Amino acid sequence: MWEKAEDDETIYRAQKRIEDQINAASKERGLYNAYKYTNYASQFQDPFSGYGSASKARLLQIAKTYDPEGTIVEFDL
């Protein structure tokens, strides 16, 4: 999305700062929702927590069953 790899950290910091501000504002207004669309999640986001702890645990169990070596899914869901 940007040309230079050396800009990665700058972009990621800005993105995280903006998301933190949006999350804080939505929480203050009682509008916060933890759900994040998985395909749009960034490196520092945890989209699976938005499904709830029981669903996240089930997803992790399924991943361990069908991908025990973590080839497709990293187990730090």
PALUMLUM-970024 format. One record per residue: residue in one letter; chain; x, y, z of N, C-alpha, C in turn. Coordinates in nm, 3 decimals, m for minus. Layout:
<rs>
[r 'A'; 'A'; [X; Y; Z]; [X; Y; Z]; [X; Y; Z]]
...
</rs>
This chain:
<rs>
[r 'M'; 'A'; [0.082; m0.119; 0.000]; [0.000; 0.000; 0.000]; [0.086; 0.126; 0.000]]
[r 'W'; 'A'; [0.205; 0.116; 0.053]; [0.301; 0.225; 0.046]; [0.428; 0.169; m0.014]]
[r 'E'; 'A'; [0.512; 0.255; m0.063]; [0.625; 0.210; m0.144]; [0.744; 0.156; m0.067]]
[r 'K'; 'A'; [0.777; 0.216; 0.046]; [0.902; 0.183; 0.113]; [0.878; 0.099; 0.239]]
[r 'A'; 'A'; [0.947; m0.013; 0.246]; [0.935; m0.100; 0.363]; [0.979; m0.029; 0.491]]
[r 'E'; 'A'; [1.072; 0.064; 0.479]; [1.119; 0.134; 0.599]; [1.010; 0.224; 0.659]]
[r 'D'; 'A'; [0.901; 0.246; 0.585]; [0.789; 0.324; 0.638]; [0.691; 0.239; 0.718]]
[r 'D'; 'A'; [0.710; 0.108; 0.720]; [0.616; 0.018; 0.788]; [0.588; 0.060; 0.931]]
[r 'E'; 'A'; [0.691; 0.077; 1.011]; [0.671; 0.108; 1.153]; [0.597; 0.240; 1.173]]
[r 'T'; 'A'; [0.629; 0.339; 1.092]; [0.561; 0.468; 1.101]; [0.412; 0.453; 1.070]]
[r 'I'; 'A'; [0.382; 0.380; 0.965]; [0.243; 0.358; 0.926]; [0.169; 0.278; 1.032]]
[r 'Y'; 'A'; [0.231; 0.170; 1.083]; [0.166; 0.087; 1.184]; [0.140; 0.165; 1.312]]
[r 'R'; 'A'; [0.235; 0.249; 1.352]; [0.215; 0.331; 1.473]; [0.098; 0.428; 1.454]]
[r 'A'; 'A'; [0.093; 0.491; 1.338]; [m0.016; 0.585; 1.310]; [m0.150; 0.512; 1.307]]
[r 'Q'; 'A'; [m0.152; 0.397; 1.244]; [m0.275; 0.318; 1.236]; [m0.322; 0.278; 1.376]]
[r 'K'; 'A'; [m0.229; 0.233; 1.459]; [m0.265; 0.192; 1.595]; [m0.314; 0.311; 1.677]]
[r 'R'; 'A'; [m0.249; 0.424; 1.664]; [m0.290; 0.544; 1.737]; [m0.433; 0.584; 1.697]]
[r 'I'; 'A'; [m0.462; 0.582; 1.568]; [m0.596; 0.616; 1.521]; [m0.699; 0.517; 1.574]]
[r 'E'; 'A'; [m0.667; 0.388; 1.566]; [m0.761; 0.287; 1.616]; [m0.784; 0.304; 1.766]]
[r 'D'; 'A'; [m0.678; 0.329; 1.842]; [m0.692; 0.350; 1.986]; [m0.784; 0.468; 2.016]]
[r 'Q'; 'A'; [m0.771; 0.575; 1.939]; [m0.857; 0.693; 1.958]; [m1.003; 0.661; 1.924]]
[r 'I'; 'A'; [m1.024; 0.588; 1.817]; [m1.161; 0.549; 1.779]; [m1.221; 0.457; 1.885]]
[r 'N'; 'A'; [m1.143; 0.360; 1.932]; [m1.193; 0.269; 2.035]; [m1.228; 0.343; 2.163]]
[r 'A'; 'A'; [m1.143; 0.435; 2.205]; [m1.169; 0.512; 2.326]; [m1.297; 0.595; 2.311]]
[r 'A'; 'A'; [m1.312; 0.662; 2.198]; [m1.431; 0.744; 2.175]; [m1.558; 0.659; 2.171]]
[r 'S'; 'A'; [m1.551; 0.544; 2.106]; [m1.670; 0.458; 2.098]; [m1.704; 0.398; 2.234]]
[r 'K'; 'A'; [m1.603; 0.367; 2.315]; [m1.629; 0.316; 2.450]; [m1.694; 0.423; 2.538]]
[r 'E'; 'A'; [m1.646; 0.547; 2.527]; [m1.705; 0.657; 2.604]; [m1.853; 0.675; 2.571]]
[r 'R'; 'A'; [m1.890; 0.649; 2.449]; [m2.028; 0.668; 2.405]; [m2.111; 0.541; 2.416]]
[r 'G'; 'A'; [m2.050; 0.434; 2.466]; [m2.122; 0.307; 2.479]; [m2.149; 0.240; 2.345]]
[r 'L'; 'A'; [m2.067; 0.267; 2.246]; [m2.087; 0.214; 2.112]; [m1.981; 0.114; 2.070]]
[r 'Y'; 'A'; [m1.887; 0.084; 2.156]; [m1.774; m0.002; 2.120]; [m1.821; m0.143; 2.090]]
[r 'N'; 'A'; [m1.763; m0.202; 1.987]; [m1.786; m0.341; 1.953]; [m1.650; m0.402; 1.922]]
[r 'A'; 'A'; [m1.614; m0.510; 1.990]; [m1.481; m0.570; 1.975]; [m1.462; m0.642; 1.842]]
[r 'Y'; 'A'; [m1.571; m0.667; 1.770]; [m1.559; m0.741; 1.645]; [m1.474; m0.665; 1.544]]
[r 'K'; 'A'; [m1.384; m0.738; 1.480]; [m1.304; m0.684; 1.370]; [m1.307; m0.786; 1.257]]
[r 'Y'; 'A'; [m1.333; m0.740; 1.138]; [m1.336; m0.828; 1.023]; [m1.198; m0.889; 1.005]]
[r 'T'; 'A'; [m1.190; m1.019; 1.009]; [m1.062; m1.090; 1.011]; [m0.970; m1.052; 0.895]]
[r 'N'; 'A'; [m1.022; m1.042; 0.776]; [m0.937; m1.013; 0.660]; [m0.879; m0.873; 0.663]]
[r 'Y'; 'A'; [m0.938; m0.782; 0.742]; [m0.889; m0.645; 0.748]; [m0.807; m0.618; 0.873]]
[r 'A'; 'A'; [m0.790; m0.716; 0.959]; [m0.717; m0.696; 1.084]; [m0.569; m0.674; 1.056]]
[r 'S'; 'A'; [m0.510; m0.589; 1.137]; [m0.368; m0.560; 1.124]; [m0.288; m0.650; 1.219]]
[r 'Q'; 'A'; [m0.157; m0.638; 1.214]; [m0.069; m0.723; 1.293]; [m0.095; m0.713; 1.443]]
[r 'F'; 'A'; [m0.132; m0.597; 1.491]; [m0.147; m0.575; 1.634]; [m0.290; m0.598; 1.683]]
[r 'Q'; 'A'; [m0.380; m0.634; 1.594]; [m0.519; m0.654; 1.633]; [m0.548; m0.802; 1.657]]
[r 'D'; 'A'; [m0.648; m0.827; 1.739]; [m0.690; m0.963; 1.770]; [m0.836; m0.979; 1.726]]
[r 'P'; 'A'; [m0.859; m1.009; 1.599]; [m0.996; m1.017; 1.550]; [m1.076; m1.131; 1.611]]
[r 'F'; 'A'; [m1.010; m1.235; 1.658]; [m1.082; m1.351; 1.709]; [m1.145; m1.328; 1.846]]
[r 'S'; 'A'; [m1.096; m1.233; 1.922]; [m1.157; m1.202; 2.051]; [m1.297; m1.143; 2.034]]
[r 'G'; 'A'; [m1.322; m1.081; 1.922]; [m1.454; m1.023; 1.896]; [m1.564; m1.127; 1.884]]
[r 'Y'; 'A'; [m1.527; m1.253; 1.867]; [m1.627; m1.359; 1.859]; [m1.671; m1.407; 1.997]]
[r 'G'; 'A'; [m1.604; m1.362; 2.103]; [m1.633; m1.408; 2.238]; [m1.537; m1.518; 2.278]]
[r 'S'; 'A'; [m1.516; m1.533; 2.408]; [m1.413; m1.627; 2.456]; [m1.445; m1.773; 2.424]]
[r 'A'; 'A'; [m1.573; m1.811; 2.432]; [m1.609; m1.951; 2.403]; [m1.584; m1.983; 2.255]]
[r 'S'; 'A'; [m1.624; m1.892; 2.168]; [m1.604; m1.914; 2.024]; [m1.457; m1.913; 1.988]]
[r 'K'; 'A'; [m1.381; m1.824; 2.052]; [m1.237; m1.819; 2.026]; [m1.171; m1.950; 2.069]]
[r 'A'; 'A'; [m1.211; m2.002; 2.184]; [m1.156; m2.130; 2.232]; [m1.190; m2.243; 2.135]]
[r 'R'; 'A'; [m1.311; m2.242; 2.082]; [m1.352; m2.345; 1.986]; [m1.271; m2.333; 1.857]]
[r 'L'; 'A'; [m1.251; m2.212; 1.808]; [m1.169; m2.192; 1.688]; [m1.027; m2.243; 1.709]]
[r 'L'; 'A'; [m0.973; m2.217; 1.826]; [m0.838; m2.263; 1.857]; [m0.832; m2.416; 1.860]]
[r 'Q'; 'A'; [m0.934; m2.479; 1.919]; [m0.937; m2.625; 1.923]; [m0.948; m2.684; 1.782]]
[r 'I'; 'A'; [m1.031; m2.625; 1.699]; [m1.045; m2.672; 1.560]; [m0.912; m2.657; 1.487]]
[r 'A'; 'A'; [m0.846; m2.543; 1.505]; [m0.716; m2.521; 1.440]; [m0.614; m2.626; 1.485]]
[r 'K'; 'A'; [m0.611; m2.655; 1.613]; [m0.516; m2.754; 1.664]; [m0.547; m2.895; 1.613]]
[r 'T'; 'A'; [m0.675; m2.923; 1.593]; [m0.715; m3.054; 1.543]; [m0.676; m3.073; 1.397]]
[r 'Y'; 'A'; [m0.705; m2.974; 1.315]; [m0.685; m2.988; 1.170]; [m0.555; m2.929; 1.118]]
[r 'D'; 'A'; [m0.486; m2.854; 1.201]; [m0.358; m2.792; 1.162]; [m0.263; m2.798; 1.281]]
[r 'P'; 'A'; [m0.231; m2.920; 1.328]; [m0.155; m2.934; 1.453]; [m0.016; m2.871; 1.451]]
[r 'E'; 'A'; [0.042; m2.854; 1.335]; [0.176; m2.794; 1.328]; [0.172; m2.644; 1.304]]
[r 'G'; 'A'; [0.052; m2.588; 1.294]; [0.040; m2.444; 1.275]; [0.084; m2.396; 1.137]]
[r 'T'; 'A'; [0.068; m2.481; 1.037]; [0.107; m2.445; 0.902]; [0.019; m2.334; 0.845]]
[r 'I'; 'A'; [m0.110; m2.343; 0.873]; [m0.206; m2.246; 0.819]; [m0.241; m2.139; 0.922]]
[r 'V'; 'A'; [m0.261; m2.182; 1.045]; [m0.306; m2.092; 1.150]; [m0.203; m2.088; 1.262]]
[r 'E'; 'A'; [m0.164; m1.968; 1.303]; [m0.078; m1.956; 1.420]; [m0.165; m1.973; 1.544]]
[r 'F'; 'A'; [m0.114; m2.039; 1.645]; [m0.195; m2.070; 1.762]; [m0.207; m1.958; 1.863]]
[r 'D'; 'A'; [m0.161; m1.841; 1.829]; [m0.179; m1.729; 1.921]; [m0.306; m1.652; 1.886]]
[r 'L'; 'A'; [m0.408; m1.725; 1.846]; [m0.537; m1.664; 1.810]; [m0.580; m1.563; 1.911]]
</rs>
